[in-house]
Amino acid sequence: ENIKESCATIMSKSGARASMSHLTQLAASLGQSRVLGERINRGYRDRTLSHFAVGDLSPKAHGFSRNSFKSGLNPFEFFFDAISGRESLMDKSLRTRHSGYLERRLMNALQDLKVDYDYTVKDNRGIIIQFVPGEDRIDPSKSEWGFLDVKSIVQSVVR
């Protein structure tokens, strides 16, 4: 709370771009790199990199970075940061691909539905699907324990 106002802190507090965690990584320390929510423990047999001794349990050997981006990372810190960065990049790309596929399927299933001038929901043949949009009083965001069951919606529309 006693952080001096700067362009970076204003950007972080407004939610426009960075977070306070990102500012900490820039100015103070990167901290612990994680893969799958845990300290980095993969690599060579009983060690993360060939440069560390077998069985080394030190924070440095398992991805803790004392340095910041501003002060510069040593090669080990850079490598561990790249490992966790790759994991988050892959996770994001897979989630985006999956959600894009679901959205495309949903749009294809619902493309023939429209709300007519008399507020009835009709398909492209003029058959009434609902007399009033939302008349079933089901809030999709609250159905199935907060998740939208796209598969059953698509199946019911396609039938």
C-alpha positions as CSV (number, residue, x, y, z in Angstrom):
1,E,0.0,0.0,0.0
2,N,3.0,2.3,0.5
3,I,4.2,1.9,-3.0
4,K,5.1,5.1,-4.8
5,E,2.8,5.8,-7.7
6,S,4.4,5.2,-11.1
7,C,3.1,4.4,-14.6
8,A,3.8,0.7,-13.8
9,T,1.8,0.7,-10.5
10,I,-1.1,2.6,-12.0
11,M,-1.2,0.1,-14.9
12,S,-1.1,-2.8,-12.4
13,K,-3.7,-1.4,-10.0
14,S,-6.1,-0.6,-12.8
15,G,-5.9,-4.1,-14.2
16,A,-4.9,-2.8,-17.6
17,R,-1.8,-4.9,-18.1
18,A,0.6,-6.2,-15.4
19,S,-0.1,-7.4,-11.9
20,M,1.7,-6.7,-8.7
21,S,3.4,-10.1,-9.1
22,H,4.8,-9.0,-12.5
23,L,6.1,-5.8,-11.0
24,T,7.8,-7.8,-8.2
25,Q,9.4,-10.0,-10.8
26,L,10.6,-6.9,-12.7
27,A,12.1,-5.1,-9.7
28,A,12.8,-7.5,-6.9
29,S,13.0,-11.3,-7.6
30,L,11.5,-13.9,-9.9
31,G,10.9,-16.3,-7.0
32,Q,10.1,-20.0,-7.4
33,S,9.5,-21.3,-10.9
34,R,6.9,-24.0,-11.0
35,V,5.9,-26.8,-13.4
36,L,2.5,-28.4,-12.8
37,G,2.1,-26.5,-9.6
38,E,5.3,-27.9,-8.0
39,R,8.9,-27.0,-7.7
40,I,10.9,-28.1,-10.7
41,N,12.1,-31.6,-10.0
42,R,12.4,-33.1,-13.5
43,G,15.5,-33.3,-15.6
44,Y,18.4,-35.6,-15.2
45,R,18.5,-38.6,-12.8
46,D,18.2,-37.2,-9.3
47,R,18.9,-33.6,-10.4
48,T,17.3,-30.9,-12.4
49,L,20.2,-29.9,-14.6
50,S,23.6,-31.5,-15.2
51,H,25.3,-28.6,-13.5
52,F,23.9,-29.5,-10.1
53,A,25.1,-32.3,-7.8
54,V,23.1,-35.5,-7.6
55,G,20.5,-35.2,-4.8
56,D,20.9,-31.4,-4.5
57,L,17.8,-30.1,-2.7
58,S,18.8,-26.4,-2.6
59,P,16.3,-23.8,-3.8
60,K,18.6,-22.8,-6.6
61,A,18.8,-26.3,-7.9
62,H,15.0,-26.5,-8.0
63,G,14.1,-23.3,-9.8
64,F,14.3,-20.5,-7.2
65,S,15.5,-17.2,-8.8
66,R,16.9,-14.6,-6.5
67,N,17.4,-12.1,-9.3
68,S,14.9,-9.9,-11.1
69,F,14.5,-9.2,-14.8
70,K,15.9,-5.7,-14.1
71,S,19.1,-7.0,-12.4
72,G,19.4,-9.9,-14.9
73,L,19.1,-13.6,-14.6
74,N,21.9,-16.1,-14.5
75,P,21.7,-19.0,-17.0
76,F,20.1,-21.4,-14.5
77,E,17.4,-18.9,-13.6
78,F,16.8,-18.1,-17.2
79,F,16.4,-21.8,-18.1
80,F,14.0,-22.5,-15.2
81,D,11.9,-19.5,-16.1
82,A,11.8,-20.7,-19.7
83,I,10.6,-24.1,-18.5
84,S,7.7,-22.7,-16.5
85,G,6.9,-20.1,-19.3
86,R,6.6,-22.9,-21.9
87,E,4.2,-24.8,-19.6
88,S,1.9,-21.8,-19.3
89,L,2.1,-21.1,-23.0
90,M,1.2,-24.7,-23.9
91,D,-1.6,-24.7,-21.3
92,K,-3.1,-21.5,-22.8
93,S,-2.8,-22.6,-26.4
94,L,-4.6,-25.9,-25.6
95,R,-7.4,-24.2,-23.6
96,T,-7.9,-21.7,-26.5
97,R,-8.0,-24.4,-29.1
98,H,-10.6,-26.4,-27.0
99,S,-12.8,-23.4,-26.3
100,G,-12.7,-22.2,-29.9
101,Y,-13.8,-25.6,-31.1
102,L,-16.7,-25.6,-28.6
103,E,-17.7,-22.1,-29.7
104,R,-17.7,-23.0,-33.3
105,R,-19.8,-26.1,-32.7
106,L,-22.3,-24.1,-30.6
107,M,-22.5,-21.4,-33.3
108,N,-23.1,-24.0,-36.0
109,A,-25.9,-25.6,-33.9
110,L,-27.6,-22.3,-33.1
111,Q,-27.1,-20.4,-36.4
112,D,-30.6,-21.1,-37.6
113,L,-32.3,-19.7,-34.4
114,K,-33.5,-16.2,-34.2
115,V,-35.8,-14.0,-32.0
116,D,-38.6,-12.8,-34.2
117,Y,-40.5,-9.5,-34.1
118,D,-43.1,-11.0,-31.8
119,Y,-40.4,-12.1,-29.4
120,T,-40.7,-15.8,-30.2
121,V,-37.6,-17.9,-30.8
122,K,-37.9,-19.7,-34.2
123,D,-35.7,-21.8,-36.4
124,N,-35.0,-21.2,-40.1
125,R,-38.2,-23.0,-41.0
126,G,-40.4,-20.8,-38.9
127,I,-41.0,-23.4,-36.2
128,I,-41.4,-21.9,-32.8
129,I,-38.7,-23.2,-30.3
130,Q,-39.7,-20.9,-27.4
131,F,-42.5,-18.4,-27.1
132,V,-40.4,-16.0,-25.0
133,P,-36.6,-16.1,-25.0
134,G,-35.5,-17.7,-21.7
135,E,-39.0,-19.0,-20.9
136,D,-37.5,-22.2,-19.5
137,R,-36.0,-20.0,-16.7
138,I,-32.7,-21.9,-16.8
139,D,-29.7,-19.7,-16.3
140,P,-27.0,-21.4,-18.4
141,S,-24.2,-20.0,-16.3
142,K,-25.8,-21.6,-13.2
143,S,-26.8,-25.0,-14.6
144,E,-24.7,-28.1,-14.1
145,W,-22.9,-26.7,-11.0
146,G,-21.9,-23.4,-12.8
147,F,-20.8,-25.0,-16.0
148,L,-22.6,-24.7,-19.3
149,D,-23.3,-28.2,-20.7
150,V,-22.7,-27.4,-24.3
151,K,-22.9,-31.1,-25.4
152,S,-26.4,-31.6,-24.3
153,I,-27.5,-28.2,-25.7
154,V,-26.1,-29.0,-29.1
155,Q,-27.7,-32.5,-29.0
156,S,-31.1,-31.1,-28.1
157,V,-30.9,-28.4,-30.9
158,V,-29.7,-30.9,-33.5
159,R,-32.4,-33.5,-32.9
